[in-house]
Amino acid sequence: MKTLPLSILCIVLFSFTIQSQTINDIIEQVNLDSLMLTVNELSGELPTEVYGNTVTIINRQQFNNDLAADYIKRRFEGMDNLIVVDQPFNSNGRNIIATQIGKTNPDDIYMICAHYDAVADYCADDNATGVAAVLEIARILSKQCLNNTIVYALWDEEEIGLLGSEHYASEAAVNGDNILGVLNIDMMGYDGNDDGNFDIDVRNIAGSLDMKDDIIEVLNNPEYDFTLSVNVVNPGTTASDHSRFWDEGFSAVLIGESWETNDQTPFYHSSEDKASTINQPYFHQLTQLIMGYMVTKGHLVEIDNTLTQTSINLTSNQNFASYQWYDCNANMPISGATSQTFTPVSNGIYAVEVISGDCVEFSDCVVFDTLAVEELEDGKITISPNPVSSILTVKSKNEEIKKYEFMTLSGKQIYNKVSNSKTQTFNLQDFSEGIYFLKVSSNGRSKTFKIVKK
């Protein structure tokens, strides 16, 4: 059975169409909340779930980072269209590799990578930021069909000699892998003076200079509205994983914060390197820039996995394809629902699988909540605080009986309550960090709110 994506669109209006197939719209899907949640989880500042267990990743030093490797592996395994490999290369080292096979040119390989090991506790900038960027880009692109192959690689033992990337690069050279570009990320979250400067480290090896030019072309494209400033460092540093690909004659560059202008994190290689020191808008834009380059090189197959919704039905925006509609709550296909337009018989959360040739894509799950239900008036229900760490307060303007339903991103109901109080509190302390939906229903009307649990 296929696994549906865990992302859900916000509650819909009466009728809307989402277009998300241009490169710019793919760039805009990069979500800062998602990036920072990964940084907080991987740096041990928030607990997380790994294979059903609630854990805290205290440390990622190479002799103590199997939990971090398992976390990354679990994240990749929850995405569509990826082949995930746990690659041991010595008694302690584990690279975690996910490959998205290209539909037209499977042997044309582009790689995005970062190291996940660290030298102290936390180490949010070095290099939980790079890992978060790779996972976020994989989360988005794995839902798309691409003509070329993308490899998402997270290296171990960078901090003790670039050992994980060395192992992979040497094997790739022996195997004759057609790697056309390696984009390595190492520390991309610190911008102390808010000038937007970042470095591209490059050398005149294979097509590395062309890679640099292509990244700058994305940066300067007026459609993408970046406010970053690039420093080209040539000859670039050899002190990160991209250099092991240079050693084998592959095209590669490093992207990161601006060591060239002495604006790198002052908390380098210390336990003071925490998520609170990250310049979030800068981190977000750098990830968007890297996404722009990767989706350009991956080359989108022209298939539209978005939906149009009205008050009575859902329609796939892709014409001339095969369709299968899914109930996201049950994570099951809906029997007989194989037309381009689907008319739900009950309120719920739905998605469509679109099949065009050998390309299969899922839409996001969409809340369908309009059958004989009017929306509660704006301002009639208020919630605070949001984001919330423990106590969520819901206030209403009357004492009507109301039903409260909490749902996960996949639409699964995890808690419900009925009350007629004007003020209702919910203790979310035991909820895992992430995004939830709260549906409030009263007298045949309802409204759904997105809740961020931190």
For each residue, the residues with C-beta under 8 A, 3 or more apart:
1: 331 332
2: 80 353 362
3: 78 80 331
4: 326 328 331 351 362 365 410
5: 79 80 143 351 362 364 365
6: 78 409 410
7: 139 364 365 409
8: 328 349 364 365 366 367 409 410 411 437
9: 12 18 364 365 366 367
10: 450
11: 367 369 437 447 448 450
12: 9 16 309 366 367 368 369
13: 16
14: 310 311 370
15: 308 309 310 311
16: 12 13 308 309
17: 306 307 308 317
18: 9 306 307 308 317
19: 22 25 304 306 317
20: 25 26 29 305 306
21: 25 26 300 302 303 304 305 306
22: 19 25 26
23: 26 27 224 292 295 296 300
24: 27 28 223 224
25: 19 20 21 22 28 29
26: 20 21 22 23 29 140 141 144 291 295 300
27: 23 24 30 224 288 291 292 295
28: 24 25 288
29: 20 25 26 140
30: 27 35 136 137 140 284 287 288 291
31: 34 35 136
32: 35 36 280 281 283 284
33: 36 37 435 452
34: 31 37 38 136 139
35: 30 31 32 38 39 129 132 133 136 283 284 287
36: 32 33 39 40 132 275 278 280 283
37: 33 34 40 41 46 433 434
38: 34 35 41 42 75 128 131 132 135 136
39: 35 36 42 43 124 128 129 132 189 275 278
40: 36 37 43 45 46 124 275 433
41: 37 38 44 45 46 47 48 57 71 433
42: 38 39 57 60 68 71 116 128 131 132
43: 39 40 57 122 123 124 128 274 275
44: 41 56 57 58 59 121 122
45: 40 41 122 124 274 275
46: 37 40 41 56 433 454
47: 41 54 55 56 432 433
48: 41 54 55 56 57 71 432 433
49: 52 53 54 55 432
50: 53 55 67 70 71 74
51: 70 74
52: 49
53: 49 50
54: 47 48 49 432
55: 47 48 49 50 67 71
56: 44 46 47 48
57: 41 42 43 44 48 60 67 68 71
58: 44 121
59: 44 64 65 118 120 121
60: 42 57 64 65 68 116 117 118 123
61: 64 65 117 118 119 120 159
62: 65 92 93 117 156 157 159 160
63: 92
64: 59 60 61
65: 59 60 61 62 68 69 116 117 118 156
66: 69 70 94
67: 50 55 57 70 71
68: 42 57 60 65 71 72 116 117
69: 65 66 72 73 86 94 96 116 156
70: 50 51 66 67 73 74
71: 41 42 48 50 55 57 67 68 74 75
72: 68 69 75 76 96 116 131 135 154
73: 69 70 76 77 84 86 96
74: 50 51 70 71 77 78
75: 38 71 72 78 79 135
76: 72 73 79 82 84 96 98 135 138 152
77: 73 74 82 84
78: 3 6 74 75
79: 5 75 76 82 98 138 139 142 143
80: 2 3 5 142 143 362
81: 100 101 142 143 145 360
82: 76 77 79 98 99 100 138 142 152
83: 98 99 100 101
84: 73 76 77 96 97 98
85: 96 97 98 99
86: 69 73 94 95 96
87: 94 95 96 97 167 168
88: 93 94
89: 93 94 95 156 163 164 167 168
90: 93 157 163
91:
92: 62 63 156 157
93: 62 88 89 90 156 157 163 164 167
94: 66 69 86 87 88 89 156 164
95: 86 87 89 153 154 155 156 164 165 167 168
96: 69 72 73 76 84 85 86 87 116 153 154
97: 84 85 87 151 152 153 154 168
98: 76 79 82 83 84 85 138 142 151 152 153
99: 82 83 85 149 150 151 152
100: 81 82 83 138 141 142 146 149 150 151 152 298
101: 81 83 106 149
102: 105 106 108 146 147 148 149 150 298
103: 106 145 146 147 301 357 358 359
104: 147 148 299 301
105: 102 108 147 148 149
106: 101 102 103 149
107: 149 178
108: 102 105 148 149 178 180
109: 148 149 150 151 177 178 179 180
110: 148 149 150 151 179 180 181 183 294 297 298
111: 150 151 152 153 179 181 182 183
112: 134 137 150 151 152 153 183 185 290 294
113: 134 151 152 153 154 155 165 182 183 184 185 241 242
114: 127 130 131 133 134 154 155 184 185 186 241
115: 127 130 131 154 155 156 157 158 159 164 165 186 240 241
116: 42 60 65 68 69 72 96 127 128 131 154 155 156
117: 60 61 62 65 68 155 156 157 158 159 160 164
118: 59 60 61 65 122 123 126 127 128 159
119: 61 123 126 159 269
120: 59 61 123 269 270 271 273
121: 44 58 59 271
122: 43 44 45 118 271 272 273 274 275
123: 43 60 118 119 120 126 127 128 269 271 273
124: 39 40 43 45 128 129 189 273 274 275 277 278
125: 128 129 187 188 189 190 257 265 267 268 273 277 278
126: 118 119 123 129 186 187 265 268 269 273
127: 114 115 116 118 123 130 131 158 185 186 187
128: 38 39 42 43 116 118 123 124 125 131 132 275
129: 35 39 124 125 126 132 133 185 187 188 189 278 283
130: 114 115 127 133 134 185 186 187 188 256
131: 38 42 72 114 115 116 127 128 134 135 154
132: 35 36 38 39 42 128 129 135 136 287
133: 35 114 129 130 136 137 185 188 286 287 290
134: 112 113 114 130 131 137 138 152 153 154 185
135: 38 72 75 76 131 132 138 139 152
136: 30 31 34 35 38 132 133 139 140 287 291
137: 30 112 133 134 140 141 152 287 290 291 294
138: 76 79 82 98 100 134 135 141 142 152
139: 7 34 79 135 136 142 143
140: 26 29 30 136 137 143 144 291
141: 26 100 137 138 144 146 150 291 294 295 298
142: 79 80 81 82 98 100 138 139
143: 5 79 80 81 139 140 305 361 362
144: 26 140 141 295 298 300 301 305 361
145: 81 103 300 301 303 359 360 361
146: 100 102 103 141 149 150 295 298 299 300 301
147: 102 103 104 105 298 299 300 301
148: 102 104 105 108 109 110 180 297 298 299
149: 99 100 101 102 105 106 107 108 109 110 146
150: 99 100 102 109 110 111 112 141 146 294 297 298
151: 97 98 99 100 109 110 111 112 113 179
152: 76 82 97 98 99 100 111 112 113 134 135 137 138
153: 95 96 97 98 111 112 113 134 165 168
154: 72 95 96 97 113 114 115 116 131 134
155: 95 113 114 115 116 117 158 162 164 165 168 241
156: 62 65 69 89 92 93 94 95 115 116 117 163 164
157: 62 90 92 93 115 117 160 161 162 163 164
158: 115 117 127 155 161 162 163 164 165 186 240 241
159: 61 62 115 117 118 119
160: 62 117 157 163
161: 157 158 166
162: 155 157 158 165 166 240 241 243 244
163: 89 90 93 156 157 158 160 166 167
164: 89 93 94 95 115 117 155 156 157 158 167 168 241
165: 95 113 115 153 155 158 162 168 169 184 241 242 244 245
166: 161 162 163 169 170 244 247
167: 87 89 93 95 163 164 170 171
168: 87 89 95 97 153 155 164 165 171 172 244
169: 165 166 172 173 244 245 247 248 250
170: 166 167 173 174 244 248
171: 167 168 174 175
172: 168 169 175 177 179 248 250
173: 169 170 176 177 248 249 250
174: 170 171
175: 171 172
176: 173
177: 109 172 173
178: 107 108 109
179: 109 110 111 151 172 182 245 250 251
180: 108 109 110 148 207 251 297
181: 110 111 207 211 251 252 253 297
182: 111 113 179 242 245 250 251 252 253
183: 110 111 112 113 211 215 252 253 255 290 293 294
184: 113 114 165 240 241 242 245 252 253 254 255
185: 112 113 114 127 129 130 133 134 188 254 255 256 290
186: 114 115 126 127 130 158 240 241 254 256
187: 125 126 127 129 130 190 256 257 264 265 268
188: 125 129 130 133 185 198 255 256 257 283 286 287
189: 39 124 125 129 257 265 277 278 279 282 283
190: 125 187 257 263 264 265 277 278 279 282
191: 194 195 196 197 257 258 263 279 282
192: 263 265 266 279
193: 263
194: 191 279 282
195: 191 229 261 263
196: 191 227 228 229 282 285
197: 191 228 229 230 231 258 260 261 263
198: 188 228 229 230 231 255 256 257 258 286
199: 230 231 232 233 236 254 255 256 257 258 259 260
200: 212 215 216 230 231 232 233 236 253 254 255
201: 233 234 236 237 240 242 253 254 255 256
202: 208 209 211 212 232 233 234 236 253 254
203: 208 234 235 236 246
204: 208 209 234
205: 208 246 249 250 251 252
206: 249 250 251 252
207: 180 181 210 211 251
208: 202 203 204 205 211 212 246 251 252 253
209: 202 204 212 213 234
210: 207 213 214 251
211: 181 183 202 207 208 214 215 251 252 253
212: 200 202 208 209 215 216 232 253
213: 209 210 216 217
214: 210 211 217 218 293 296 297
215: 183 200 211 212 218 219 230 253 255 289 293
216: 200 212 213 219 220 230 232
217: 213 214 220 221
218: 214 215 221 224 289 292 293 296
219: 215 216 224 226 228 230 289
220: 216 217
221: 217 218 224 292
222: 225
223: 24
224: 23 24 27 218 219 221 288 289 292
225: 222
226: 219 285 288 289
227: 196 285
228: 196 197 198 219 282 285 286 289
229: 195 196 197 198
230: 197 198 199 200 215 216 219
231: 197 198 199 200 258 260 261
232: 199 200 202 212 216
233: 199 200 201 202 236 237 260
234: 201 202 203 204 209
235: 203
236: 199 200 201 202 203 233 253 254
237: 201 233 240 243 254 259
238: 243 246
239: 243
240: 115 158 162 184 186 201 237 243 254 256
241: 113 114 115 155 158 162 164 165 184 186 244 245
242: 113 165 182 184 201 245 246 252 253 254
243: 162 237 238 239 240 246 247 252
244: 162 165 166 168 169 170 241 247 248
245: 165 169 179 182 184 241 242 248 250 251 252
246: 203 205 208 238 242 243 249 250 252
247: 166 169 243 244
248: 169 170 172 173 244 245
249: 173 205 206 246
250: 169 172 173 179 182 205 206 245 246
251: 179 180 181 182 205 206 207 208 210 211 245
252: 181 182 183 184 205 206 208 211 242 243 245 246
253: 181 182 183 184 200 201 202 208 211 212 215 236 242
254: 184 185 186 199 200 201 202 236 237 240 242
255: 183 184 185 188 198 199 200 201 215 286 289 290
256: 130 185 186 187 188 198 199 201 240 259
257: 125 187 188 189 190 191 198 199 263 264 265 282
258: 191 197 198 199 231 261 262 263 264
259: 199 237 256 262 263 264
260: 197 199 231 233
261: 195 197 231 258
262: 258 259
263: 190 191 192 193 195 197 257 258 259
264: 187 190 257 258 259 268
265: 125 126 187 189 190 192 257 268 273 277
266: 192
267: 125 270 272 273 274 277
268: 125 126 187 264 265 273
269: 119 120 123 126 273
270: 120 267 273
271: 120 121 122 123
272: 122 267 277
273: 120 122 123 124 125 126 265 267 268 269 270 277
274: 43 45 122 124 267 277
275: 36 39 40 43 45 122 124 128 278
276:
277: 124 125 189 190 265 267 272 273 274
278: 36 39 124 125 129 189 190 275 283
279: 189 190 191 192 194 282 283
280: 32 36 283 284
281: 32 284 285
282: 189 190 191 194 196 228 257 279 285 286
283: 32 35 36 129 188 189 278 279 280 286 287
284: 30 32 35 280 281 287 288
285: 196 226 227 228 281 282 288 289
286: 133 188 198 228 255 282 283 289 290
287: 30 35 132 133 136 137 188 283 284 290 291
288: 27 28 30 224 226 284 285 291 292
289: 215 218 219 224 226 228 255 285 286 292 293
290: 112 133 137 183 185 255 286 287 293 294
291: 26 27 30 136 137 140 141 287 288 294 295
292: 23 27 218 221 224 288 289 295 296
293: 183 214 215 218 289 290 296 297
294: 110 112 137 141 150 183 290 291 297 298
295: 23 26 27 141 144 146 291 292 298 300
296: 23 214 218 292 293 299
297: 110 148 150 180 181 214 293 294
298: 100 102 110 141 144 146 147 148 150 294 295
299: 104 146 147 148 296
300: 21 23 26 144 145 146 147 295
301: 103 104 144 145 146 147 359
302: 21
303: 21 145 318 321 354 356 359 361
304: 19 21 316 317 318 354
305: 20 21 143 144 316 318 352 354 361 362 363
306: 17 18 19 20 21 316 317 363 364
307: 17 18 314 315 316 317 352 363 364 366
308: 15 16 17 18 314 315 317
309: 12 15 16 313 314 315 366 368
310: 14 15 313 315
311: 14 15 370
312: 343 370 371
313: 309 310 341 342 343 344
314: 307 308 309 325 341 342 343 344 350 352 366 368
315: 307 308 309 310 340 341 342
316: 304 305 306 307 321 323 340 341 352 354 363
317: 17 18 19 304 306 307 308
318: 303 304 305 321 340 354 356
319: 340
320: 356
321: 303 316 318 340 354 355 356
322: 338 354 355 356
323: 316 337 338 339 340 342 352 353 354 355
324: 333 334 337 338 352 353 355
325: 314 333 334 337 338 342 350 351 352 353
326: 4 331 332 333 334 350 351 352 353 362
327: 330 331 332 333 334 348 349 350
328: 4 8 331 348 349 350 351 365 410 411
329: 348 349 410 411 412 413
330: 327
331: 1 3 4 326 327 328 410
332: 1 326 327
333: 324 325 326 327 337 353
334: 324 325 326 327 337 342 350
335:
336:
337: 323 324 325 333 334 342
338: 322 323 324 325
339: 323 342
340: 315 316 318 319 321 323
341: 313 314 315 316
342: 313 314 315 323 325 334 337 339 350 352
343: 312 313 314
344: 313 314 347 348 350 368 371
345: 371
346: 371
347: 344 368 369 370 371 373
348: 327 328 329 344 368 411
349: 8 327 328 329 365 366 367 368 407 410 411
350: 314 325 326 327 328 334 342 344 365 366 368
351: 4 5 325 326 328 362 363 364 365 366
352: 305 307 314 316 323 324 325 326 342 362 363
353: 2 323 324 325 326 333 360 361 362 363
354: 303 304 305 316 318 321 322 323 360 361 362 363
355: 321 322 323 324 359 360
356: 303 318 320 321 322 359
357: 103
358: 103
359: 103 145 301 303 355 356
360: 81 145 353 354 355
361: 143 144 145 303 305 353 354
362: 2 4 5 80 143 305 326 351 352 353 354
363: 305 306 307 316 351 352 353 354 366
364: 5 7 8 9 306 307 351
365: 4 5 7 8 9 328 349 350 351 409 410 411
366: 8 9 12 307 309 314 349 350 351 363
367: 8 9 11 12 349 411 437 448
368: 12 309 314 344 347 348 349 350 371
369: 11 12 347 373 439 446 448
370: 14 311 312 347 373
371: 312 344 345 346 347 368
372: 444
373: 347 369 370 441 444 445 446
374: 444 445
375: 445 446 447
376: 380 381 440 442 445 446 447
377: 380
378:
379: 382 397
380: 376 377 396 397 398 447
381: 376 394 395 396 440 447 449
382: 379 394 395 396
383: 386 392 393 394 395 438 449 451
384: 392 393 395
385: 388 392 393
386: 383 392 449 451 452
387: 451 452 453 454
388: 385 391 392 428 451 452 453 454
389: 428 429 453 454
390: 427 428 429
391: 388 425 426 427 428
392: 383 384 385 386 388 425 426 428 438 451
393: 383 384 385 423 424 425
394: 381 382 383 404 423 424 425 426 438 440
395: 381 382 383 384 422 423 424
396: 380 381 382 399 400 402 422 423 424 440 442
397: 379 380 422
398: 380 422
399: 396 420 421 422
400: 396 420 442 443
401: 418 419 420 442 443
402: 396 418 419 420 424 440 441 442
403: 416 417 418 439 440 441 442
404: 394 415 416 417 418 419 424 426 438 439 440
405: 413 415 416 438 439 441
406: 413 414 415 416 426 436 437 438 451
407: 349 411 412 413 414 436 437 438 439
408: 411 412 414 436 437
409: 6 7 8 365 434 435 436 437
410: 4 6 8 328 329 331 349 365
411: 8 328 329 348 349 365 367 407 408 437
412: 329 407 408
413: 329 405 406 407 416
414: 406 407 408 436
415: 404 405 406 426
416: 403 404 405 406 413
417: 403 404 424 426
418: 401 402 403 404
419: 401 402 404 424
420: 399 400 401 402
421: 399 424
422: 395 396 397 398 399
423: 393 394 395 396
424: 393 394 395 396 402 404 417 419 421
425: 391 392 393 394
426: 391 392 394 404 406 415 417
427: 390 391 430
428: 388 389 390 391 392 431 451 453
429: 389 390
430: 427
431: 428 434 436 453
432: 47 48 49 54 453
433: 37 40 41 46 47 48 453 454
434: 37 409 431 452 453
435: 33 409 450 451 452 453
436: 406 407 408 409 414 431 450 451 453
437: 8 11 367 406 407 408 409 411 448 449 450 451
438: 383 392 394 404 405 406 407 448 449 451
439: 369 403 404 405 407 446 447 448 449
440: 376 381 394 396 402 403 404 446 447 448 449
441: 373 402 403 405 445 446
442: 376 396 400 401 402 403 445 446
443: 400 401
444: 372 373 374
445: 373 374 375 376 441 442
446: 369 373 375 376 439 440 441 442
447: 11 375 376 380 381 439 440
448: 11 367 369 437 438 439 440
449: 381 383 386 437 438 439 440
450: 10 11 435 436 437
451: 383 386 387 388 392 406 428 435 436 437 438
452: 33 386 387 388 434 435
453: 387 388 389 428 431 432 433 434 435 436
454: 46 387 388 389 433
